[in-house]
Amino acid sequence: MYSSEIIPESYFIILMLQLYIEPLLYKYHVDINFYAHIHSYERTCPMYQHRCIDDGITQILIGMAGQDLVSYPYTGAEWSIYHDEQYGYTQLWANRTYLRFVYYHDADNAIADEFVLKK
């Protein structure tokens, strides 16, 4: 739903998701949104409508496995916490009050990004 990369061919789809799906996710208090298609990894701050807010939705772009990675211009948006264009994989642990998410680089299995969400 969010990417700090400039991707002309996906602009319309991204805009429609932000206009029609994001308000529903926010209304129903969704804390985290995983999506792919763009071949990179990115994590945002908790956000809504392009702004970081305390009760926002953390957006996780997890398109860094499988297909060849494509590099697009990176804007370095203020809501982008971590952006990466290497192959990788993720792990997720969750229970009723806790979610831990870890992104690893495939080449060396090193942790590239991680965060914890508590309720």
PDB file as gemmi writes it, atoms N, CA and C in Angstrom:
CRYST1    1.000    1.000    1.000  90.00  90.00  90.00 P 1                      
ATOM      1  N   MET A   1       0.815  -1.186   0.000  1.00  0.00           N  
ATOM      2  CA  MET A   1       0.000   0.000   0.000  1.00  0.00           C  
ATOM      3  C   MET A   1       0.865   1.260   0.000  1.00  0.00           C  
ATOM      4  N   TYR A   2       2.042   1.190   0.623  1.00  0.00           N  
ATOM      5  CA  TYR A   2       2.976   2.309   0.591  1.00  0.00           C  
ATOM      6  C   TYR A   2       4.337   1.812   0.141  1.00  0.00           C  
ATOM      7  N   SER A   3       4.991   2.606  -0.669  1.00  0.00           N  
ATOM      8  CA  SER A   3       6.369   2.352  -1.067  1.00  0.00           C  
ATOM      9  C   SER A   3       7.031   3.697  -1.300  1.00  0.00           C  
ATOM     10  N   SER A   4       8.242   3.849  -0.809  1.00  0.00           N  
ATOM     11  CA  SER A   4       8.967   5.091  -1.043  1.00  0.00           C  
ATOM     12  C   SER A   4       9.730   5.046  -2.361  1.00  0.00           C  
ATOM     13  N   GLU A   5       9.518   3.988  -3.135  1.00  0.00           N  
ATOM     14  CA  GLU A   5      10.088   3.908  -4.476  1.00  0.00           C  
ATOM     15  C   GLU A   5       9.095   4.513  -5.474  1.00  0.00           C  
ATOM     16  N   ILE A   6       9.609   5.148  -6.504  1.00  0.00           N  
ATOM     17  CA  ILE A   6       8.765   5.731  -7.544  1.00  0.00           C  
ATOM     18  C   ILE A   6       8.514   4.656  -8.594  1.00  0.00           C  
ATOM     19  N   ILE A   7       7.265   4.186  -8.686  1.00  0.00           N  
ATOM     20  CA  ILE A   7       6.914   3.059  -9.548  1.00  0.00           C  
ATOM     21  C   ILE A   7       5.733   3.470 -10.427  1.00  0.00           C  
ATOM     22  N   PRO A   8       6.008   4.045 -11.591  1.00  0.00           N  
ATOM     23  CA  PRO A   8       4.925   4.580 -12.429  1.00  0.00           C  
ATOM     24  C   PRO A   8       3.846   3.561 -12.777  1.00  0.00           C  
ATOM     25  N   GLU A   9       4.224   2.328 -13.084  1.00  0.00           N  
ATOM     26  CA  GLU A   9       3.237   1.335 -13.515  1.00  0.00           C  
ATOM     27  C   GLU A   9       2.323   0.856 -12.391  1.00  0.00           C  
ATOM     28  N   SER A  10       2.674   1.121 -11.146  1.00  0.00           N  
ATOM     29  CA  SER A  10       1.845   0.709 -10.008  1.00  0.00           C  
ATOM     30  C   SER A  10       1.140   1.879  -9.331  1.00  0.00           C  
ATOM     31  N   TYR A  11       1.320   3.081  -9.833  1.00  0.00           N  
ATOM     32  CA  TYR A  11       0.794   4.272  -9.167  1.00  0.00           C  
ATOM     33  C   TYR A  11      -0.715   4.195  -8.951  1.00  0.00           C  
ATOM     34  N   PHE A  12      -1.472   3.823  -9.973  1.00  0.00           N  
ATOM     35  CA  PHE A  12      -2.926   3.803  -9.871  1.00  0.00           C  
ATOM     36  C   PHE A  12      -3.396   2.787  -8.827  1.00  0.00           C  
ATOM     37  N   ILE A  13      -2.804   1.611  -8.830  1.00  0.00           N  
ATOM     38  CA  ILE A  13      -3.182   0.574  -7.862  1.00  0.00           C  
ATOM     39  C   ILE A  13      -2.881   1.040  -6.438  1.00  0.00           C  
ATOM     40  N   ILE A  14      -1.705   1.599  -6.241  1.00  0.00           N  
ATOM     41  CA  ILE A  14      -1.328   2.097  -4.916  1.00  0.00           C  
ATOM     42  C   ILE A  14      -2.299   3.178  -4.455  1.00  0.00           C  
ATOM     43  N   LEU A  15      -2.627   4.097  -5.341  1.00  0.00           N  
ATOM     44  CA  LEU A  15      -3.559   5.171  -5.008  1.00  0.00           C  
ATOM     45  C   LEU A  15      -4.934   4.624  -4.627  1.00  0.00           C  
ATOM     46  N   MET A  16      -5.433   3.651  -5.361  1.00  0.00           N  
ATOM     47  CA  MET A  16      -6.743   3.066  -5.056  1.00  0.00           C  
ATOM     48  C   MET A  16      -6.733   2.353  -3.702  1.00  0.00           C  
ATOM     49  N   LEU A  17      -5.662   1.652  -3.392  1.00  0.00           N  
ATOM     50  CA  LEU A  17      -5.547   1.004  -2.080  1.00  0.00           C  
ATOM     51  C   LEU A  17      -5.555   2.039  -0.961  1.00  0.00           C  
ATOM     52  N   GLN A  18      -4.828   3.124  -1.158  1.00  0.00           N  
ATOM     53  CA  GLN A  18      -4.777   4.170  -0.142  1.00  0.00           C  
ATOM     54  C   GLN A  18      -6.121   4.879   0.019  1.00  0.00           C  
ATOM     55  N   LEU A  19      -6.843   5.065  -1.075  1.00  0.00           N  
ATOM     56  CA  LEU A  19      -8.133   5.763  -1.021  1.00  0.00           C  
ATOM     57  C   LEU A  19      -9.259   4.910  -0.446  1.00  0.00           C  
ATOM     58  N   TYR A  20      -9.279   3.622  -0.782  1.00  0.00           N  
ATOM     59  CA  TYR A  20     -10.435   2.790  -0.444  1.00  0.00           C  
ATOM     60  C   TYR A  20     -10.183   1.730   0.631  1.00  0.00           C  
ATOM     61  N   ILE A  21      -8.990   1.196   0.703  1.00  0.00           N  
ATOM     62  CA  ILE A  21      -8.702   0.132   1.673  1.00  0.00           C  
ATOM     63  C   ILE A  21      -8.122   0.695   2.974  1.00  0.00           C  
ATOM     64  N   GLU A  22      -7.214   1.631   2.865  1.00  0.00           N  
ATOM     65  CA  GLU A  22      -6.587   2.177   4.072  1.00  0.00           C  
ATOM     66  C   GLU A  22      -7.603   2.729   5.077  1.00  0.00           C  
ATOM     67  N   PRO A  23      -8.635   3.487   4.661  1.00  0.00           N  
ATOM     68  CA  PRO A  23      -9.624   3.959   5.642  1.00  0.00           C  
ATOM     69  C   PRO A  23     -10.336   2.820   6.376  1.00  0.00           C  
ATOM     70  N   LEU A  24     -10.584   1.714   5.694  1.00  0.00           N  
ATOM     71  CA  LEU A  24     -11.211   0.560   6.352  1.00  0.00           C  
ATOM     72  C   LEU A  24     -10.270  -0.077   7.369  1.00  0.00           C  
ATOM     73  N   LEU A  25      -9.004  -0.220   7.000  1.00  0.00           N  
ATOM     74  CA  LEU A  25      -8.028  -0.785   7.932  1.00  0.00           C  
ATOM     75  C   LEU A  25      -7.919   0.085   9.182  1.00  0.00           C  
ATOM     76  N   TYR A  26      -7.901   1.386   8.981  1.00  0.00           N  
ATOM     77  CA  TYR A  26      -7.803   2.311  10.119  1.00  0.00           C  
ATOM     78  C   TYR A  26      -9.078   2.278  10.969  1.00  0.00           C  
ATOM     79  N   LYS A  27     -10.224   2.289  10.318  1.00  0.00           N  
ATOM     80  CA  LYS A  27     -11.511   2.276  11.027  1.00  0.00           C  
ATOM     81  C   LYS A  27     -11.632   1.062  11.947  1.00  0.00           C  
ATOM     82  N   TYR A  28     -11.149  -0.091  11.478  1.00  0.00           N  
ATOM     83  CA  TYR A  28     -11.270  -1.326  12.247  1.00  0.00           C  
ATOM     84  C   TYR A  28     -10.009  -1.646  13.050  1.00  0.00           C  
ATOM     85  N   HIS A  29      -9.166  -0.651  13.263  1.00  0.00           N  
ATOM     86  CA  HIS A  29      -8.020  -0.720  14.169  1.00  0.00           C  
ATOM     87  C   HIS A  29      -7.008  -1.805  13.797  1.00  0.00           C  
ATOM     88  N   VAL A  30      -6.751  -1.960  12.514  1.00  0.00           N  
ATOM     89  CA  VAL A  30      -5.711  -2.888  12.063  1.00  0.00           C  
ATOM     90  C   VAL A  30      -4.359  -2.283  12.441  1.00  0.00           C  
ATOM     91  N   ASP A  31      -3.494  -3.068  13.049  1.00  0.00           N  
ATOM     92  CA  ASP A  31      -2.199  -2.565  13.507  1.00  0.00           C  
ATOM     93  C   ASP A  31      -1.089  -2.723  12.478  1.00  0.00           C  
ATOM     94  N   ILE A  32      -1.198  -3.761  11.649  1.00  0.00           N  
ATOM     95  CA  ILE A  32      -0.117  -4.050  10.710  1.00  0.00           C  
ATOM     96  C   ILE A  32      -0.704  -4.592   9.410  1.00  0.00           C  
ATOM     97  N   ASN A  33      -0.096  -4.213   8.305  1.00  0.00           N  
ATOM     98  CA  ASN A  33      -0.554  -4.621   6.980  1.00  0.00           C  
ATOM     99  C   ASN A  33       0.643  -5.164   6.202  1.00  0.00           C  
ATOM    100  N   PHE A  34       0.552  -6.409   5.764  1.00  0.00           N  
ATOM    101  CA  PHE A  34       1.599  -7.019   4.943  1.00  0.00           C  
ATOM    102  C   PHE A  34       1.134  -7.044   3.497  1.00  0.00           C  
ATOM    103  N   TYR A  35       2.001  -6.699   2.592  1.00  0.00           N  
ATOM    104  CA  TYR A  35       1.665  -6.739   1.174  1.00  0.00           C  
ATOM    105  C   TYR A  35       2.949  -6.910   0.372  1.00  0.00           C  
ATOM    106  N   ALA A  36       2.788  -7.186  -0.909  1.00  0.00           N  
ATOM    107  CA  ALA A  36       3.950  -7.392  -1.776  1.00  0.00           C  
ATOM    108  C   ALA A  36       3.651  -6.819  -3.151  1.00  0.00           C  
ATOM    109  N   HIS A  37       4.219  -7.377  -4.151  1.00  0.00           N  
ATOM    110  CA  HIS A  37       4.170  -7.015  -5.564  1.00  0.00           C  
ATOM    111  C   HIS A  37       5.434  -6.254  -5.938  1.00  0.00           C  
ATOM    112  N   ILE A  38       5.758  -5.201  -5.210  1.00  0.00           N  
ATOM    113  CA  ILE A  38       6.996  -4.467  -5.456  1.00  0.00           C  
ATOM    114  C   ILE A  38       8.126  -5.313  -4.883  1.00  0.00           C  
ATOM    115  N   HIS A  39       9.192  -5.502  -5.650  1.00  0.00           N  
ATOM    116  CA  HIS A  39      10.235  -6.453  -5.284  1.00  0.00           C  
ATOM    117  C   HIS A  39      11.315  -5.818  -4.415  1.00  0.00           C  
ATOM    118  N   SER A  40      10.935  -5.472  -3.205  1.00  0.00           N  
ATOM    119  CA  SER A  40      11.862  -4.964  -2.207  1.00  0.00           C  
ATOM    120  C   SER A  40      11.218  -5.141  -0.829  1.00  0.00           C  
ATOM    121  N   TYR A  41      11.919  -4.676   0.203  1.00  0.00           N  
ATOM    122  CA  TYR A  41      11.403  -4.727   1.572  1.00  0.00           C  
ATOM    123  C   TYR A  41      11.317  -3.298   2.088  1.00  0.00           C  
ATOM    124  N   GLU A  42      10.245  -3.010   2.802  1.00  0.00           N  
ATOM    125  CA  GLU A  42      10.134  -1.696   3.434  1.00  0.00           C  
ATOM    126  C   GLU A  42       9.190  -1.791   4.626  1.00  0.00           C  
ATOM    127  N   ARG A  43       9.555  -1.077   5.700  1.00  0.00           N  
ATOM    128  CA  ARG A  43       8.693  -0.969   6.884  1.00  0.00           C  
ATOM    129  C   ARG A  43       8.459   0.502   7.167  1.00  0.00           C  
ATOM    130  N   THR A  44       7.214   0.835   7.470  1.00  0.00           N  
ATOM    131  CA  THR A  44       6.884   2.221   7.781  1.00  0.00           C  
ATOM    132  C   THR A  44       6.682   2.405   9.282  1.00  0.00           C  
ATOM    133  N   CYS A  45       6.627   3.648   9.685  1.00  0.00           N  
ATOM    134  CA  CYS A  45       6.161   3.980  11.028  1.00  0.00           C  
ATOM    135  C   CYS A  45       4.669   3.641  11.083  1.00  0.00           C  
ATOM    136  N   PRO A  46       4.074   3.558  12.269  1.00  0.00           N  
ATOM    137  CA  PRO A  46       2.608   3.468  12.310  1.00  0.00           C  
ATOM    138  C   PRO A  46       2.061   4.743  11.658  1.00  0.00           C  
ATOM    139  N   MET A  47       1.213   4.573  10.641  1.00  0.00           N  
ATOM    140  CA  MET A  47       0.835   5.737   9.838  1.00  0.00           C  
ATOM    141  C   MET A  47      -0.592   5.655   9.340  1.00  0.00           C  
ATOM    142  N   TYR A  48      -1.070   6.800   8.875  1.00  0.00           N  
ATOM    143  CA  TYR A  48      -2.366   6.893   8.208  1.00  0.00           C  
ATOM    144  C   TYR A  48      -2.317   8.107   7.290  1.00  0.00           C  
ATOM    145  N   GLN A  49      -2.703   7.906   6.054  1.00  0.00           N  
ATOM    146  CA  GLN A  49      -2.737   8.954   5.037  1.00  0.00           C  
ATOM    147  C   GLN A  49      -1.408   9.710   4.943  1.00  0.00           C  
ATOM    148  N   HIS A  50      -0.347   8.964   4.784  1.00  0.00           N  
ATOM    149  CA  HIS A  50       1.007   9.489   4.562  1.00  0.00           C  
ATOM    150  C   HIS A  50       1.621  10.188   5.776  1.00  0.00           C  
ATOM    151  N   ARG A  51       1.047  10.022   6.955  1.00  0.00           N  
ATOM    152  CA  ARG A  51       1.577  10.670   8.149  1.00  0.00           C  
ATOM    153  C   ARG A  51       1.784   9.648   9.259  1.00  0.00           C  
ATOM    154  N   CYS A  52       2.887   9.787   9.974  1.00  0.00           N  
ATOM    155  CA  CYS A  52       3.140   8.942  11.137  1.00  0.00           C  
ATOM    156  C   CYS A  52       2.237   9.401  12.278  1.00  0.00           C  
ATOM    157  N   ILE A  53       1.489   8.457  12.848  1.00  0.00           N  
ATOM    158  CA  ILE A  53       0.630   8.744  13.996  1.00  0.00           C  
ATOM    159  C   ILE A  53       0.683   7.560  14.959  1.00  0.00           C  
ATOM    160  N   ASP A  54       0.450   7.827  16.228  1.00  0.00           N  
ATOM    161  CA  ASP A  54       0.579   6.783  17.256  1.00  0.00           C  
ATOM    162  C   ASP A  54      -0.338   5.586  17.028  1.00  0.00           C  
ATOM    163  N   ASP A  55      -1.562   5.813  16.591  1.00  0.00           N  
ATOM    164  CA  ASP A  55      -2.505   4.699  16.412  1.00  0.00           C  
ATOM    165  C   ASP A  55      -2.645   4.289  14.945  1.00  0.00           C  
ATOM    166  N   GLY A  56      -1.590   4.525  14.176  1.00  0.00           N  
ATOM    167  CA  GLY A  56      -1.624   4.206  12.749  1.00  0.00           C  
ATOM    168  C   GLY A  56      -1.339   2.748  12.448  1.00  0.00           C  
ATOM    169  N   ILE A  57      -1.231   2.461  11.167  1.00  0.00           N  
ATOM    170  CA  ILE A  57      -1.004   1.111  10.651  1.00  0.00           C  
ATOM    171  C   ILE A  57       0.452   0.992  10.209  1.00  0.00           C  
ATOM    172  N   THR A  58       1.181   0.030  10.744  1.00  0.00           N  
ATOM    173  CA  THR A  58       2.529  -0.242  10.259  1.00  0.00           C  
ATOM    174  C   THR A  58       2.398  -1.012   8.952  1.00  0.00           C  
ATOM    175  N   GLN A  59       2.989  -0.475   7.903  1.00  0.00           N  
ATOM    176  CA  GLN A  59       2.922  -1.087   6.577  1.00  0.00           C  
ATOM    177  C   GLN A  59       4.223  -1.846   6.326  1.00  0.00           C  
ATOM    178  N   ILE A  60       4.108  -3.103   5.927  1.00  0.00           N  
ATOM    179  CA  ILE A  60       5.283  -3.927   5.658  1.00  0.00           C  
ATOM    180  C   ILE A  60       5.215  -4.426   4.219  1.00  0.00           C  
ATOM    181  N   LEU A  61       6.156  -3.974   3.408  1.00  0.00           N  
ATOM    182  CA  LEU A  61       6.289  -4.438   2.029  1.00  0.00           C  
ATOM    183  C   LEU A  61       7.255  -5.618   2.047  1.00  0.00           C  
ATOM    184  N   ILE A  62       6.781  -6.810   1.668  1.00  0.00           N  
ATOM    185  CA  ILE A  62       7.616  -8.014   1.745  1.00  0.00           C  
ATOM    186  C   ILE A  62       7.698  -8.686   0.377  1.00  0.00           C  
ATOM    187  N   GLY A  63       8.234  -7.970  -0.595  1.00  0.00           N  
ATOM    188  CA  GLY A  63       8.335  -8.503  -1.950  1.00  0.00           C  
ATOM    189  C   GLY A  63       9.753  -8.863  -2.334  1.00  0.00           C  
ATOM    190  N   MET A  64      10.586  -9.261  -1.370  1.00  0.00           N  
ATOM    191  CA  MET A  64      12.013  -9.433  -1.627  1.00  0.00           C  
ATOM    192  C   MET A  64      12.442 -10.882  -1.846  1.00  0.00           C  
ATOM    193  N   ALA A  65      11.482 -11.768  -2.061  1.00  0.00           N  
ATOM    194  CA  ALA A  65      11.842 -13.176  -2.274  1.00  0.00           C  
ATOM    195  C   ALA A  65      11.384 -13.639  -3.646  1.00  0.00           C  
ATOM    196  N   GLY A  66      12.155 -14.496  -4.272  1.00  0.00           N  
ATOM    197  CA  GLY A  66      11.713 -15.133  -5.510  1.00  0.00           C  
ATOM    198  C   GLY A  66      12.096 -14.397  -6.769  1.00  0.00           C  
ATOM    199  N   GLN A  67      11.214 -13.582  -7.270  1.00  0.00           N  
ATOM    200  CA  GLN A  67      11.404 -12.885  -8.537  1.00  0.00           C  
ATOM    201  C   GLN A  67      12.634 -11.976  -8.470  1.00  0.00           C  
ATOM    202  N   ASP A  68      13.265 -11.759  -9.645  1.00  0.00           N  
ATOM    203  CA  ASP A  68      14.388 -10.827  -9.680  1.00  0.00           C  
ATOM    204  C   ASP A  68      13.974  -9.491  -9.094  1.00  0.00           C  
ATOM    205  N   LEU A  69      14.869  -8.892  -8.333  1.00  0.00           N  
ATOM    206  CA  LEU A  69      14.592  -7.594  -7.740  1.00  0.00           C  
ATOM    207  C   LEU A  69      14.745  -6.517  -8.803  1.00  0.00           C  
ATOM    208  N   VAL A  70      13.873  -5.544  -8.751  1.00  0.00           N  
ATOM    209  CA  VAL A  70      13.902  -4.425  -9.682  1.00  0.00           C  
ATOM    210  C   VAL A  70      14.156  -3.177  -8.861  1.00  0.00           C  
ATOM    211  N   SER A  71      15.096  -2.365  -9.287  1.00  0.00           N  
ATOM    212  CA  SER A  71      15.426  -1.163  -8.544  1.00  0.00           C  
ATOM    213  C   SER A  71      14.720   0.045  -9.148  1.00  0.00           C  
ATOM    214  N   TYR A  72      13.981   0.757  -8.314  1.00  0.00           N  
ATOM    215  CA  TYR A  72      13.308   1.991  -8.709  1.00  0.00           C  
ATOM    216  C   TYR A  72      13.915   3.140  -7.905  1.00  0.00           C  
ATOM    217  N   PRO A  73      13.753   4.366  -8.375  1.00  0.00           N  
ATOM    218  CA  PRO A  73      14.252   5.503  -7.588  1.00  0.00           C  
ATOM    219  C   PRO A  73      13.611   5.517  -6.200  1.00  0.00           C  
ATOM    220  N   TYR A  74      14.432   5.736  -5.189  1.00  0.00           N  
ATOM    221  CA  TYR A  74      13.997   5.727  -3.791  1.00  0.00           C  
ATOM    222  C   TYR A  74      13.866   7.164  -3.308  1.00  0.00           C  
ATOM    223  N   THR A  75      12.712   7.521  -2.761  1.00  0.00           N  
ATOM    224  CA  THR A  75      12.463   8.903  -2.351  1.00  0.00           C  
ATOM    225  C   THR A  75      12.894   9.207  -0.926  1.00  0.00           C  
ATOM    226  N   GLY A  76      13.070   8.182  -0.099  1.00  0.00           N  
ATOM    227  CA  GLY A  76      13.437   8.413   1.295  1.00  0.00           C  
ATOM    228  C   GLY A  76      12.342   9.119   2.073  1.00  0.00           C  
ATOM    229  N   ALA A  77      11.110   8.686   1.893  1.00  0.00           N  
ATOM    230  CA  ALA A  77       9.963   9.302   2.562  1.00  0.00           C  
ATOM    231  C   ALA A  77      10.147   9.278   4.078  1.00  0.00           C  
ATOM    232  N   GLU A  78       9.637  10.306   4.759  1.00  0.00           N  
ATOM    233  CA  GLU A  78       9.822  10.414   6.211  1.00  0.00           C  
ATOM    234  C   GLU A  78       9.155   9.288   6.979  1.00  0.00           C  
ATOM    235  N   TRP A  79       8.147   8.641   6.395  1.00  0.00           N  
ATOM    236  CA  TRP A  79       7.459   7.541   7.074  1.00  0.00           C  
ATOM    237  C   TRP A  79       8.156   6.197   6.876  1.00  0.00           C  
ATOM    238  N   SER A  80       9.196   6.167   6.054  1.00  0.00           N  
ATOM    239  CA  SER A  80       9.926   4.925   5.794  1.00  0.00           C  
ATOM    240  C   SER A  80      10.963   4.698   6.893  1.00  0.00           C  
ATOM    241  N   ILE A  81      10.749   3.655   7.699  1.00  0.00           N  
ATOM    242  CA  ILE A  81      11.670   3.329   8.791  1.00  0.00           C  
ATOM    243  C   ILE A  81      12.864   2.526   8.273  1.00  0.00           C  
ATOM    244  N   TYR A  82      12.594   1.579   7.385  1.00  0.00           N  
ATOM    245  CA  TYR A  82      13.666   0.738   6.834  1.00  0.00           C  
ATOM    246  C   TYR A  82      13.290   0.334   5.419  1.00  0.00           C  
ATOM    247  N   HIS A  83      14.247   0.461   4.496  1.00  0.00           N  
ATOM    248  CA  HIS A  83      14.048   0.102   3.089  1.00  0.00           C  
ATOM    249  C   HIS A  83      15.258  -0.701   2.636  1.00  0.00           C  
ATOM    250  N   ASP A  84      15.015  -1.768   1.861  1.00  0.00           N  
ATOM    251  CA  ASP A  84      16.111  -2.638   1.449  1.00  0.00           C  
ATOM    252  C   ASP A  84      15.761  -3.307   0.129  1.00  0.00           C  
ATOM    253  N   GLU A  85      16.761  -3.534  -0.707  1.00  0.00           N  
ATOM    254  CA  GLU A  85      16.533  -4.167  -2.006  1.00  0.00           C  
ATOM    255  C   GLU A  85      17.342  -5.449  -2.160  1.00  0.00           C  
ATOM    256  N   GLN A  86      17.525  -6.182  -1.069  1.00  0.00           N  
ATOM    257  CA  GLN A  86      18.222  -7.464  -1.131  1.00  0.00           C  
ATOM    258  C   GLN A  86      17.215  -8.603  -0.995  1.00  0.00           C  
ATOM    259  N   TYR A  87      17.607  -9.775  -1.517  1.00  0.00           N  
ATOM    260  CA  TYR A  87      16.770 -10.949  -1.296  1.00  0.00           C  
ATOM    261  C   TYR A  87      16.721 -11.244   0.193  1.00  0.00           C  
ATOM    262  N   GLY A  88      15.573 -11.721   0.652  1.00  0.00           N  
ATOM    263  CA  GLY A  88      15.462 -12.032   2.059  1.00  0.00           C  
ATOM    264  C   GLY A  88      14.205 -12.814   2.374  1.00  0.00           C  
ATOM    265  N   TYR A  89      14.041 -13.092   3.655  1.00  0.00           N  
ATOM    266  CA  TYR A  89      12.867 -13.812   4.139  1.00  0.00           C  
ATOM    267  C   TYR A  89      12.508 -13.270   5.516  1.00  0.00           C  
ATOM    268  N   THR A  90      11.321 -13.605   5.981  1.00  0.00           N  
ATOM    269  CA  THR A  90      10.854 -13.073   7.254  1.00  0.00           C  
ATOM    270  C   THR A  90      10.367 -14.190   8.169  1.00  0.00           C  
ATOM    271  N   GLN A  91      10.329 -13.878   9.451  1.00  0.00           N  
ATOM    272  CA  GLN A  91       9.712 -14.748  10.448  1.00  0.00           C  
ATOM    273  C   GLN A  91       8.811 -13.887  11.313  1.00  0.00           C  
ATOM    274  N   LEU A  92       7.744 -14.509  11.786  1.00  0.00           N  
ATOM    275  CA  LEU A  92       6.768 -13.808  12.603  1.00  0.00           C  
ATOM    276  C   LEU A  92       6.365 -14.705  13.760  1.00  0.00           C  
ATOM    277  N   TRP A  93       6.392 -14.155  14.974  1.00  0.00           N  
ATOM    278  CA  TRP A  93       5.910 -14.849  16.158  1.00  0.00           C  
ATOM    279  C   TRP A  93       4.812 -13.989  16.756  1.00  0.00           C  
ATOM    280  N   ALA A  94       3.714 -14.602  17.132  1.00  0.00           N  
ATOM    281  CA  ALA A  94       2.612 -13.804  17.670  1.00  0.00           C  
ATOM    282  C   ALA A  94       1.803 -14.593  18.686  1.00  0.00           C  
ATOM    283  N   ASN A  95       1.260 -13.862  19.639  1.00  0.00           N  
ATOM    284  CA  ASN A  95       0.233 -14.387  20.523  1.00  0.00           C  
ATOM    285  C   ASN A  95      -0.801 -13.277  20.712  1.00  0.00           C  
ATOM    286  N   ARG A  96      -1.628 -13.360  21.704  1.00  0.00           N  
ATOM    287  CA  ARG A  96      -2.720 -12.374  21.865  1.00  0.00           C  
ATOM    288  C   ARG A  96      -2.236 -10.967  22.169  1.00  0.00           C  
ATOM    289  N   THR A  97      -1.041 -10.821  22.716  1.00  0.00           N  
ATOM    290  CA  THR A  97      -0.579  -9.498  23.141  1.00  0.00           C  
ATOM    291  C   THR A  97       0.745  -9.061  22.532  1.00  0.00           C  
ATOM    292  N   TYR A  98       1.348  -9.896  21.699  1.00  0.00           N  
ATOM    293  CA  TYR A  98       2.727  -9.661  21.281  1.00  0.00           C  
ATOM    294  C   TYR A  98       2.923 -10.157  19.854  1.00  0.00           C  
ATOM    295  N   LEU A  99       3.612  -9.364  19.055  1.00  0.00           N  
ATOM    296  CA  LEU A  99       3.997  -9.788  17.712  1.00  0.00           C  
ATOM    297  C   LEU A  99       5.451  -9.387  17.498  1.00  0.00           C  
ATOM    298  N   ARG A 100       6.273 -10.335  17.114  1.00  0.00           N  
ATOM    299  CA  ARG A 100       7.673 -10.057  16.780  1.00  0.00           C  
ATOM    300  C   ARG A 100       7.870 -10.419  15.321  1.00  0.00           C  
ATOM    301  N   PHE A 101       8.456  -9.493  14.576  1.00  0.00           N  
ATOM    302  CA  PHE A 101       8.680  -9.656  13.144  1.00  0.00           C  
ATOM    303  C   PHE A 101      10.166  -9.455  12.870  1.00  0.00           C  
ATOM    304  N   VAL A 102      10.774 -10.376  12.108  1.00  0.00           N  
ATOM    305  CA  VAL A 102      12.197 -10.283  11.776  1.00  0.00           C  
ATOM    306  C   VAL A 102      12.378 -10.496  10.277  1.00  0.00           C  
ATOM    307  N   TYR A 103      13.165  -9.617   9.665  1.00  0.00           N  
ATOM    308  CA  TYR A 103      13.541  -9.729   8.250  1.00  0.00           C  
ATOM    309  C   TYR A 103      15.025 -10.071   8.179  1.00  0.00           C  
ATOM    310  N   TYR A 104      15.354 -11.144   7.460  1.00  0.00           N  
ATOM    311  CA  TYR A 104      16.724 -11.613   7.308  1.00  0.00           C  
ATOM    312  C   TYR A 104      17.187 -11.432   5.868  1.00  0.00           C  
ATOM    313  N   HIS A 105      18.470 -11.108   5.694  1.00  0.00           N  
ATOM    314  CA  HIS A 105      19.068 -11.147   4.360  1.00  0.00           C  
ATOM    315  C   HIS A 105      19.338 -12.606   4.004  1.00  0.00           C  
ATOM    316  N   ASP A 106      18.985 -12.981   2.804  1.00  0.00           N  
ATOM    317  CA  ASP A 106      19.140 -14.355   2.351  1.00  0.00           C  
ATOM    318  C   ASP A 106      20.608 -14.756   2.220  1.00  0.00           C  
ATOM    319  N   ALA A 107      21.459 -13.842   1.792  1.00  0.00           N  
ATOM    320  CA  ALA A 107      22.855 -14.170   1.502  1.00  0.00           C  
ATOM    321  C   ALA A 107      23.621 -14.652   2.731  1.00  0.00           C  
ATOM    322  N   ASP A 108      23.348 -14.061   3.898  1.00  0.00           N  
ATOM    323  CA  ASP A 108      24.121 -14.413   5.089  1.00  0.00           C  
ATOM    324  C   ASP A 108      23.255 -14.709   6.323  1.00  0.00           C  
ATOM    325  N   ASN A 109      21.943 -14.726   6.150  1.00  0.00           N  
ATOM    326  CA  ASN A 109      20.995 -14.969   7.244  1.00  0.00           C  
ATOM    327  C   ASN A 109      21.090 -13.947   8.378  1.00  0.00           C  
ATOM    328  N   ALA A 110      21.686 -12.797   8.096  1.00  0.00           N  
ATOM    329  CA  ALA A 110      21.800 -11.744   9.105  1.00  0.00           C  
ATOM    330  C   ALA A 110      20.463 -11.025   9.267  1.00  0.00           C  
ATOM    331  N   ILE A 111      20.164 -10.622  10.489  1.00  0.00           N  
ATOM    332  CA  ILE A 111      18.957  -9.832  10.734  1.00  0.00           C  
ATOM    333  C   ILE A 111      19.162  -8.446  10.140  1.00  0.00           C  
ATOM    334  N   ALA A 112      18.266  -8.071   9.245  1.00  0.00           N  
ATOM    335  CA  ALA A 112      18.335  -6.759   8.607  1.00  0.00           C  
ATOM    336  C   ALA A 112      17.393  -5.765   9.282  1.00  0.00           C  
ATOM    337  N   ASP A 113      16.246  -6.251   9.748  1.00  0.00           N  
ATOM    338  CA  ASP A 113      15.264  -5.386  10.396  1.00  0.00           C  
ATOM    339  C   ASP A 113      14.416  -6.248  11.322  1.00  0.00           C  
ATOM    340  N   GLU A 114      13.997  -5.668  12.423  1.00  0.00           N  
ATOM    341  CA  GLU A 114      13.084  -6.367  13.323  1.00  0.00           C  
ATOM    342  C   GLU A 114      12.333  -5.355  14.165  1.00  0.00           C  
ATOM    343  N   PHE A 115      11.161  -5.755  14.610  1.00  0.00           N  
ATOM    344  CA  PHE A 115      10.388  -4.909  15.506  1.00  0.00           C  
ATOM    345  C   PHE A 115       9.418  -5.767  16.295  1.00  0.00           C  
ATOM    346  N   VAL A 116       8.899  -5.180  17.365  1.00  0.00           N  
ATOM    347  CA  VAL A 116       7.924  -5.831  18.234  1.00  0.00           C  
ATOM    348  C   VAL A 116       6.717  -4.914  18.354  1.00  0.00           C  
ATOM    349  N   LEU A 117       5.555  -5.507  18.274  1.00  0.00           N  
ATOM    350  CA  LEU A 117       4.299  -4.788  18.474  1.00  0.00           C  
ATOM    351  C   LEU A 117       3.623  -5.401  19.691  1.00  0.00           C  
ATOM    352  N   LYS A 118       3.288  -4.572  20.684  1.00  0.00           N  
ATOM    353  CA  LYS A 118       2.627  -5.061  21.898  1.00  0.00           C  
ATOM    354  C   LYS A 118       1.266  -4.411  22.026  1.00  0.00           C  
ATOM    355  N   LYS A 119       0.308  -5.188  22.530  1.00  0.00           N  
ATOM    356  CA  LYS A 119      -1.055  -4.685  22.772  1.00  0.00           C  
ATOM    357  C   LYS A 119      -1.408  -4.829  24.225  1.00  0.00           C  
TER     358      LYS A 119                                                      
END                                                                             
